[in-house]
């Protein structure tokens, strides 16, 4: 009987060993499968801006009221216009029409205008923007905007302007444009 028990035990042990070996192989296969599917996935991309920014002042025209004259210092570059205006009597005014053109490939919008007045008899000069694009007005590619800036020789009642002499304004206006939203 001892031999039979030993066979039974052996059969049970053999079956257990087969089950353990099978489970070990299955766990190993699952580990290999997990490793194969649990790799790091790298995604690389590149974004390129292809637009060209080129918004600039392309012209300036003078218009005078009364005895006002355009001086010799009226100039402009791509972002700044400088006005040289001679005013002789109250009521005289110089108005400059500035043309801005979008020569780039990106739509633009006027963000702000910075005026820098510098005048003799400055207390008698009123400088203002009289026309400009609205806040939502887009400067399309190839399009133009106009901005008008006016300097007026004022007579402020309690501080009257001198009867003789010239008020001269050599002022500048800087136009700040930004990229327009689609």
PAZAPA-4460 file (N, C-alpha, C; in steps of 0.05 Angstrom, whole numbers, plus 32768, in hexadecimal, padded with zeros to 4 digits):
% residues 182
    n_x    n_y    n_z   ca_x   ca_y   ca_z    c_x    c_y    c_z   seq   type   mol
   800F   7FE8   8000   8000   8000   8000   8010   8019   8000     1      X     A
   8027   8017   800B   8038   802E   800B   803F   8037   7FEF     2      X     A
   8043   8024   7FDE   804A   802B   7FC2   8033   8039   7FB5     3      X     A
   801B   8031   7FB9   8004   803D   7FAC   8001   805A   7FB6     4      X     A
   8003   805F   7FCF   8001   807A   7FDA   8016   808B   7FCE     5      X     A
   802C   8080   7FCC   8041   8090   7FC1   803C   8097   7FA4     6      X     A
   802F   8085   7F95   8028   808B   7F79   8012   80A1   7F79     7      X     A
   7FFF   809F   7F8A   7FEA   80B3   7F8B   7FF6   80CE   7F92     8      X     A
   8007   80CE   7FA5   8014   80E7   7FAC   8024   80F2   7F95     9      X     A
   8031   80E0   7F87   8041   80E8   7F71   802F   80F3   7F5A    10      X     A
   8019   80E6   7F55   8007   80F0   7F41   7FFC   810C   7F49    11      X     A
   7FF6   810F   7F62   7FEC   8129   7F6C   8002   813E   7F69    12      X     A
   801A   8136   7F71   8031   8148   7F6E   8037   814E   7F51    13      X     A
   8035   813B   7F40   803A   813F   7F23   8025   8152   7F18    14      X     A
   800C   814E   7F20   7FF6   8160   7F17   7FFB   817C   7F21    15      X     A
   8003   817F   7F3A   8008   8199   7F45   801F   81A7   7F37    16      X     A
   8034   8197   7F31   804B   81A2   7F23   8043   81AB   7F07    17      X     A
   8032   819C   7EFA   8029   81A3   7EDF   8019   81BD   7EE0    18      X     A
   8007   81BF   7EF4   7FF7   81D7   7EF8   8009   81EF   7EFE    19      X     A
   801C   81EB   7F10   802E   8201   7F17   803F   8209   7EFF    20      X     A
   8049   81F6   7EF0   8059   81FD   7ED8   8048   820B   7EC3    21      X     A
   802F   8202   7EC0   801D   820F   7EAD   8017   822C   7EB5    22      X     A
   8012   822F   7ECF   800D   824A   7ED9   8026   825C   7ED6    23      X     A
   803D   8251   7EDB   8056   8261   7ED8   805A   8269   7EBB    24      X     A
   8055   8257   7EA9   8057   825D   7E8C   8043   8272   7E85    25      X     A
   802A   8270   7E8F   8015   8284   7E88   801C   829F   7E93    26      X     A
   8026   82A0   7EAC   802F   82BA   7EB8   8046   82C6   7EA8    27      X     A
   8058   82B5   7EA0   806F   82BE   7E8F   8065   82C9   7E75    28      X     A
   8053   82BC   7E68   8048   82C5   7E4E   8039   82DF   7E52    29      X     A
   802A   82E1   7E68   801C   82FB   7E6D   802F   8311   7E72    30      X     A
   8045   830C   7E80   8059   8321   7E85   8066   832A   7E6B    31      X     A
   806C   8317   7E5A   8078   831E   7E40   8064   832E   7E2F    32      X     A
   804A   8325   7E2F   8035   8334   7E21   8031   8350   7E2B    33      X     A
   8031   8353   7E46   802E   836E   7E52   8046   837F   7E4A    34      X     A
   805E   8375   7E4B   8076   8384   7E44   8075   838D   7E27    35      X     A
   806A   837B   7E16   8069   8382   7DFA   8055   8398   7DF4    36      X     A
   803F   8399   7E03   802A   83AD   7DFF   802C   83C5   7E11    37      X     A
   803D   83C5   7E25   8040   83DB   7E38   8059   83EC   7E32    38      X     A
   805F   83F0   7E19   8076   8400   7E12   806E   841E   7E11    39      X     A
   8081   8430   7E13   807C   844D   7E11   8077   8454   7DF4    40      X     A
   8062   8464   7DF0   805B   846D   7DD6   8063   848A   7DD4    41      X     A
   8075   8491   7DC3   807F   84AC   7DBE   8072   84B7   7DA5    42      X     A
   8066   84CF   7DA8   805A   84DD   7D91   8068   84F8   7D8F    43      X     A
   8075   84FD   7D79   8083   8516   7D74   8075   8526   7D5E    44      X     A
   8074   8540   7D61   8068   8551   7D4D   8077   856B   7D4B    45      X     A
   8072   8579   7D35   807F   8593   7D31   806A   85A7   7D27    46      X     A
   806A   85BF   7D33   8058   85D4   7D29   8069   85EA   7D1D    47      X     A
   8062   85F3   7D06   8071   8608   7CF9   8060   8620   7CF3    48      X     A
   8069   8637   7CFA   805A   8650   7CF3   8064   8659   7CD8    49      X     A
   8052   865B   7CC5   805A   8661   7CAA   8052   867E   7CA2    50      X     A
   8045   868D   7CB4   803D   86A8   7CAD   8054   86BC   7CAF    51      X     A
   8051   86D2   7CA0   8065   86E7   7CA1   8057   8701   7CAA    52      X     A
   8062   870D   7CC0   8057   8725   7CCB   8064   873D   7CBD    53      X     A
   8054   874D   7CAF   805F   8765   7CA2   8049   877A   7CA0    54      X     A
   8043   8787   7CB6   802F   879D   7CB6   803F   87B7   7CBA    55      X     A
   803B   87C9   7CA7   804C   87E2   7CA9   803E   87FA   7C9E    56      X     A
   8047   8811   7CA7   803D   882A   7C9C   8049   882E   7C80    57      X     A
   8038   8833   7C6D   8042   8836   7C51   803E   8852   7C46    58      X     A
   8032   8863   7C55   802E   887E   7C4A   8023   8891   7C5F    59      X     A
   8027   88AB   7C5A   801C   88C0   7C6C   8015   88D8   7C5A    60      X     A
   7FFD   88E3   7C5E   7FF4   88FA   7C4F   7FEC   8911   7C62    61      X     A
   7FF3   8929   7C5A   7FED   8941   7C6A   7FD4   894F   7C5F    62      X     A
   7FC4   8959   7C71   7FAE   896B   7C6B   7FAD   8981   7C7F    63      X     A
   7FAD   899A   7C76   7FAD   89B0   7C89   7F94   89C2   7C88    64      X     A
   7F8F   89CE   7C9F   7F79   89E1   7CA2   7F84   89FC   7CAA    65      X     A
   7F7A   8A12   7C9F   7F85   8A2C   7CA5   7FA0   8A30   7C98    66      X     A
   7FB3   8A3A   7CA8   7FCE   8A3F   7C9E   7FE1   8A28   7CA4    67      X     A
   7FD7   8A12   7CAD   7FE8   89FB   7CB5   7FF9   89F1   7C9E    68      X     A
   8012   89EA   7CA4   8025   89E0   7C90   8032   89C6   7C9B    69      X     A
   8038   89B5   7C87   8047   899D   7C8D   8064   89A5   7C8E    70      X     A
   8072   899F   7CA4   808E   89A5   7CA7   80A0   8991   7C98    71      X     A
   80B9   8994   7C9C   80CD   8983   7C8E   80D2   8969   7C9D    72      X     A
   80C8   8966   7CB5   80CE   894E   7CC5   80BA   8938   7CC4    73      X     A
   80A7   8939   7CB2   8093   8924   7CB0   809F   890C   7CA2    74      X     A
   80A0   88F6   7CB1   80AC   88DD   7CA7   809C   88C5   7CB3    75      X     A
   80A3   88AE   7CA9   8097   8895   7CB4   80AA   887E   7CAF    76      X     A
   80A7   886A   7CC1   80B5   8850   7CBC   809F   883B   7CBE    77      X     A
   80A6   8822   7CC2   8091   880D   7CC1   807D   880F   7CD7    78      X     A
   8084   881A   7CEF   8070   881B   7D05   806B   8836   7D10    79      X     A
   807B   884B   7D09   8078   8865   7D15   8077   887B   7D00    80      X     A
   8064   888D   7D04   8062   88A5   7CF2   8069   88BD   7D03    81      X     A
   807A   88CF   7CF8   8081   88E7   7D06   8076   88FF   7CF6    82      X     A
   8068   8911   7D04   805B   8928   7CF8   806A   8941   7CFE    83      X     A
   806E   8952   7CEB   807A   896C   7CEE   8066   8980   7CE4    84      X     A
   8058   898D   7CF6   8042   899E   7CEE   8047   89BB   7CF9    85      X     A
   8043   89CF   7CE8   8045   89EB   7CF0   802A   89F7   7CF1    86      X     A
   8022   8A01   7D08   8008   8A0D   7D0C   800C   8A2B   7D14    87      X     A
   7FFE   8A3D   7D06   8003   8A5A   7D09   7FEF   8A69   7D1A    88      X     A
   7FD6   8A5F   7D1B   7FC1   8A6D   7D29   7FAD   8A5A   7D34    89      X     A
   7F9E   8A62   7D49   7F89   8A50   7D54   7F76   8A48   7D3D    90      X     A
   7F6F   8A2E   7D3D   7F5E   8A24   7D28   7F6D   8A15   7D13    91      X     A
   7F87   8A1B   7D10   7F98   8A0C   7CFD   7F99   89EF   7D05    92      X     A
   7F9A   89DD   7CF2   7F9C   89C0   7CF9   7FAB   89B2   7CE3    93      X     A
   7FBA   899D   7CEB   7FC7   898B   7CD9   7FBB   896F   7CDE    94      X     A
   7FB3   8962   7CC9   7FA9   8947   7CCB   7FBA   8936   7CB9    95      X     A
   7FC3   891F   7CC4   7FD3   890D   7CB5   7FC4   88F3   7CB2    96      X     A
   7FC2   88E9   7C99   7FB5   88D0   7C93   7FCC   88BB   7C8F    97      X     A
   7FCC   88A8   7CA0   7FE1   8893   7CA0   7FD6   887A   7C94    98      X     A
   7FE4   886F   7C80   7FDB   8856   7C73   7FEC   883F   7C7E    99      X     A
   7FDE   882A   7C87   7FEB   8812   7C92   7FE3   87FB   7C7F   100      X     A
   7FF7   87EC   7C77   7FF2   87D5   7C65   7FFC   87BB   7C71   101      X     A
   7FED   87A6   7C6D   7FF5   878B   7C76   8003   877E   7C5E   102      X     A
   801D   877D   7C5E   802D   8771   7C49   8036   8755   7C4F   103      X     A
   802D   874B   7C67   8034   8730   7C6F   801F   871C   7C67   104      X     A
   801F   8705   7C75   800C   86EF   7C6F   7FFA   86E9   7C87   105      X     A
   7FFB   86FA   7C9B   7FEB   86F6   7CB3   7FD8   870E   7CB7   106      X     A
   7FBF   8708   7CBD   7FAB   871E   7CC2   7FB3   872D   7CDB   107      X     A
   7FAD   8747   7CDC   7FB5   8758   7CF2   7F9D   8769   7CFB   108      X     A
   7FA0   8775   7D13   7F8B   8787   7D1D   7F9A   879D   7D2D   109      X     A
   7F90   87B6   7D2B   7F9C   87CC   7D3A   7F97   87C8   7D58   110      X     A
   7FAD   87C8   7D68   7FAB   87C4   7D85   7FAA   87DF   7D93   111      X     A
   7FBC   87F1   7D8C   7FBC   880B   7D99   7FCC   8820   7D88   112      X     A
   7FC8   8839   7D8F   7FD7   884F   7D83   7FE3   885F   7D9A   113      X     A
   7FFD   8863   7D99   800B   8872   7DAE   8013   888D   7DA2   114      X     A
   8008   88A3   7DAC   800F   88BE   7DA2   8024   88C9   7DB4   115      X     A
   8038   88D6   7DA8   804D   88E3   7DB8   8050   8900   7DAE   116      X     A
   803F   8912   7DBA   8041   892E   7DB1   805A   893B   7DBC   117      X     A
   8066   894C   7DAB   807D   895C   7DB3   807B   8976   7DA4   118      X     A
   8074   898C   7DB2   806D   89A4   7DA4   8079   89BD   7DB2   119      X     A
   807D   89D2   7DA1   8082   89EC   7DAD   8066   89F7   7DB1   120      X     A
   8062   8A07   7DC6   8047   8A11   7DCD   8034   89F9   7DD1   121      X     A
   803E   89E3   7DDE   802F   89CA   7DE0   8014   89CE   7DEE   122      X     A
   8012   89E2   7DFF   7FF9   89E6   7E0D   7FE2   89EE   7DFB   123      X     A
   7FE8   89F6   7DE2   7FD4   89FE   7DCE   7FCE   89E9   7DB9   124      X     A
   7FDC   89D2   7DBB   7FD9   89BD   7DA6   7FC8   89A7   7DB1   125      X     A
   7FB3   89A0   7DA3   7FA2   8989   7DA9   7FA8   8974   7D94   126      X     A
   7FB1   895C   7D9C   7FB8   8947   7D8A   7FA5   8930   7D8F   127      X     A
   7F99   8925   7D7A   7F86   8910   7D7D   7F85   88FD   7D64   128      X     A
   7F7C   88E5   7D69   7F77   88D2   7D53   7F5A   88D7   7D4A   129      X     A
   7F56   88DE   7D31   7F3B   88E5   7D27   7F2E   88CE   7D18   130      X     A
   7F3E   88BB   7D0F   7F32   88A4   7D01   7F46   888D   7D03   131      X     A
   7F3B   8875   7D09   7F4B   885D   7D0B   7F39   8845   7D07   132      X     A
   7F44   882E   7D01   7F34   8816   7CFE   7F27   880F   7D19   133      X     A
   7F0F   8803   7D18   7F02   87FA   7D30   7F11   87E3   7D3D   134      X     A
   7F0A   87DD   7D55   7F17   87C7   7D64   7F15   87AC   7D56   135      X     A
   7F00   87A7   7D48   7EFC   878D   7D3B   7F03   878D   7D1D   136      X     A
   7F0E   87A3   7D14   7F14   87A5   7CF7   7F2F   8797   7CF1   137      X     A
   7F2D   8781   7CE2   7F44   8771   7CDB   7F53   877D   7CC3   138      X     A
   7F6D   877E   7CC5   7F7E   8787   7CAE   7F86   876E   7C9F   139      X     A
   7F78   8768   7C8A   7F7C   8750   7C7A   7F97   8751   7C6C   140      X     A
   7FA1   8739   7C64   7FB9   8738   7C55   7FB6   8748   7C3B   141      X     A
   7FC8   875A   7C36   7FC7   876C   7C1F   7FB5   8784   7C23   142      X     A
   7FA7   8786   7C39   7F94   879C   7C3E   7FA2   87B4   7C4B   143      X     A
   7F93   87CA   7C4C   7F9D   87E3   7C58   7F89   87EE   7C6C   144      X     A
   7F94   87FD   7C7F   7F84   880C   7C92   7F8E   8829   7C90   145      X     A
   7F7D   883C   7C98   7F86   8858   7C9A   7F80   8861   7CB7   146      X     A
   7F93   8871   7CC1   7F91   887E   7CDB   7F95   889B   7CD7   147      X     A
   7F84   88AC   7CE3   7F88   88C9   7CE1   7F8E   88D4   7CFC   148      X     A
   7FA3   88E5   7CFC   7FAC   88F2   7D15   7FAC   8910   7D0F   149      X     A
   7FA0   8920   7D22   7F9D   893C   7D1D   7FA9   894D   7D34   150      X     A
   7FB7   8962   7D2D   7FC2   8975   7D40   7FB4   8990   7D3B   151      X     A
   7FA8   899C   7D4F   7F99   89B5   7D4C   7FA4   89CA   7D5F   152      X     A
   7FA7   89E3   7D54   7FB0   89F9   7D64   7F97   8A04   7D72   153      X     A
   7F94   8A00   7D8C   7F7C   8A08   7D9B   7F80   8A23   7DA9   154      X     A
   7F6A   8A31   7DAD   7F6A   8A49   7DBD   7F59   8A43   7DD6   155      X     A
   7F66   8A3E   7DEC   7F58   8A35   7E04   7F4F   8A4C   7E16   156      X     A
   7F3F   8A5E   7E0C   7F32   8A73   7E1B   7F42   8A80   7E31   157      X     A
   7F44   8A73   7E48   7F52   8A7F   7E5F   7F70   8A81   7E5A   158      X     A
   7F7A   8A71   7E48   7F97   8A72   7E41   7F99   8A75   7E23   159      X     A
   7F93   8A8E   7E19   7F92   8A92   7DFC   7FAD   8A8D   7DEF   160      X     A
   7FAC   8A84   7DD6   7FC4   8A80   7DC6   7FD1   8A9A   7DC0   161      X     A
   7FEB   8A9A   7DBD   7FF9   8AB3   7DB6   7FEF   8ABE   7D9B   162      X     A
   7FEE   8AD8   7D99   7FE4   8AE5   7D80   7FF7   8AE0   7D69   163      X     A
   8011   8ADD   7D6F   8024   8AD8   7D59   8035   8AC0   7D61   164      X     A
   8042   8AB5   7D4E   8054   8A9E   7D53   8049   8A85   7D48   165      X     A
   805A   8A71   7D47   8053   8A58   7D3B   8052   8A42   7D51   166      X     A
   803E   8A32   7D51   803E   8A1A   7D62   8047   8A03   7D4F   167      X     A
   805B   89F6   7D57   8066   89E0   7D45   8063   89C6   7D55   168      X     A
   8059   89B2   7D48   8057   8998   7D54   8068   8984   7D44   169      X     A
   807B   8978   7D51   808B   8962   7D45   8084   894A   7D57   170      X     A
   806F   893C   7D4F   8064   8926   7D60   8065   890C   7D51   171      X     A
   8061   88F6   7D60   8061   88DC   7D52   804A   88CB   7D5C   172      X     A
   8042   88B9   7D4C   802E   88A5   7D52   8038   888A   7D4B   173      X     A
   8037   8878   7D5F   803F   885C   7D5A   8027   884A   7D59   174      X     A
   8024   883B   7D44   800D   8829   7D40   8016   880D   7D48   175      X     A
   8007   8801   7D5B   800D   87E6   7D64   7FF8   87D4   7D59   176      X     A
   8001   87C1   7D48   7FEF   87AD   7D3D   7FF5   8792   7D4A   177      X     A
   7FE0   8781   7D4B   7FE4   8766   7D56   7FD8   8752   7D42   178      X     A
   7FDE   8739   7D46   7FD3   8724   7D34   7FB6   8722   7D3A   179      X     A
   7FA6   8721   7D25   7F89   871F   7D28   7F80   8702   7D2C   180      X     A
   7F6B   86FF   7D3C   7F60   86E4   7D40   7F53   86DB   7D26   181      X     A
   7F51   86C2   7D22   7F45   86B7   7D0A   7F28   86C1   7D09   182      X     A
***
